[in-house]
Amino acid sequence: MNPTARWLAPALVIVLGIGCGGDDAPVIPPAQDPAELTYAPELAVNLSAMTKTPSGLYWQDLYEGSGSLARQGRTVMVEFTMWLPDGARVGGSTDGGDHPRFILGSADILRAWNEGIEGMREGGRRKLVTPAHLAFGVAGSGQIPPNAALVMTIELLDVQ
């Protein structure tokens, strides 16, 4: 065996083992497929009654507004609430603060919002069931664990 190979192979094992984080590395659960989940009854999720987009987002109008149409590039203001599929409330605009106002289509907001709010009319209310890749993904956020699917209600308050 080549003398360099004698020390290089064990050194690579040590370096690769350190880089992997060993047993202390957090275990990230696989992404949740909304179609394979069980939802808390109080969320009233019926995926078969919802529209599914190619990205995997499910949406359903709870109330169709009659105001201005939300389109990409327009500034919208919403009221929202988010839940995990088990019914745990994990956030919302009523948690102390102003209602979010943002440009629809911007990279600064959840992909689920860009896709799920487009086409709503001011005054409308919509339910979204979103896979993790359209929400907080592998990183999670606060009470939202990594790779979690979410149920959201969005009320479109204003369109500019």
N, C-alpha and C positions, 0 to 999 in steps of 0.2 A: 504494500500500500504506500502510496506517495506520502511523505512526511507532512506535507501541508494538509492533505485530506484527513489525516488522523486527528488533527485539532479543529479543522474547519467544520466538519459534520457535527460534532457535539456543540460547537459554538453556535451554529445555526439553530439547533434545537433549542438552546437556551434563549437566544434572541427572539425566535418566533414564539416561544412559550410566554415570554414577558410581554410581547406585543399583543397577544391574545387576551391578556388580562387574567388568565388562570380562573380559579374558582370564584374570585371576587367580582368578575364581570357581571353586570346586571343581565338578567334574562329578559329579552324582549319578546312578548307574545306575538304570534303570527297575526297578520291583519284579519279583521273580522269581516266576513262576507255578509252584508245585510240580509241576503236571502236565506241564510242558514241560521239566523238568530231567532231567539224567542224574545218577544217584547212584552214589557209590563202592560197589563190590561189598561191601566189609566192613560197610556200613550195613544191608544186607539190606532195602532199601526196596522194597516191592511195593505200589504205590498201589491196584492192582485188588483186593487182599486187605484193604484198609483201609476203614473207614467214613469218609465225607466229610460234614462238617456244612455247613449253609447258608453259614457264614462262610468256608469254604474250608479248614478244619482237617481233616487226615486223622489218624485214630487207629486203633490196633490193640492189643488186649490180648495181651501176651506171656505173662503168667501172671495168672490171676484170683485175687485174694486171697480170704480167707474172713472177714476181720475187719469192723469197722465201715465203714459206707458214707460216702463223702465227698459232702457236700451243701453247697450255698451256705450261708454263715453259720457253718459248723463250722471249727474250727482244725485244720489238717493240717500234718504234717511230711513232707518228701520228701527223697529222694536223687535227683540228676539229673545227666545229662551232655548236652552240646549239641555238635553238629557242623554244619559247613557241608556242603552236598551233595557237595562233592569229597572228603569224608572228614576234613577238618581239624578236630580237636577244638578248640573255642573256649571251653569252660568246663564247670564242674561243681561239685557240692557237695563233691567230694573234693579240691578245689584248695587246701585249707587253711582250715578254718573249720568252723563248725557247719552242720548240715543246716538248710535254711530251714524256718521255721515261720511260717504266715500264715493269715489268715482267707480261706477260699475265697469268692470273689465280691467281694473288696475291689478297689479301684482301684489299690492299691499293687503289684500283681503283673502279670505278663504276661497279656494276654487269653487267650493260648493255654493257660495254666495254669488259669485260671478255667473255661474250657470243656473242656479235655482231662482234667482231674483229676476233675471232677464225675462221679459214677457209679462211680468205682473203689472197690474194697474194700481195707481195710488189708491189707498184705502183697502187694498186686498190683503188677504191673509193666506199663507201657504205653509204646508207641512213638507219638510225635507227629511229624507232618510239618506244619510251620506256615508259612503265607505271612508275609511281612514285616509286614503290617499287624496281625497278632496277636502279634508278637514285638517287635523293636526298631525297626521301621519305617524311615523316612527318616533318622533320626538314627544308627542303628547303635549299637554299644557295644563299646569295647575292640577285640578282634580280629574282631568281627562288623561287616562292612561295611554301609553304608546299603542298605536295601531287600533284604536277604538273607533267603532262605528258610532254615529251620533244621530239623534232625532232632534230636529229643530222646528220651531214655529217662527215664521217671519211675518211681521206686519209691515207693509210698505206705507210709511207715513208721509213721505214727500218725495217728489221727483223734480229736479231742476234741469 
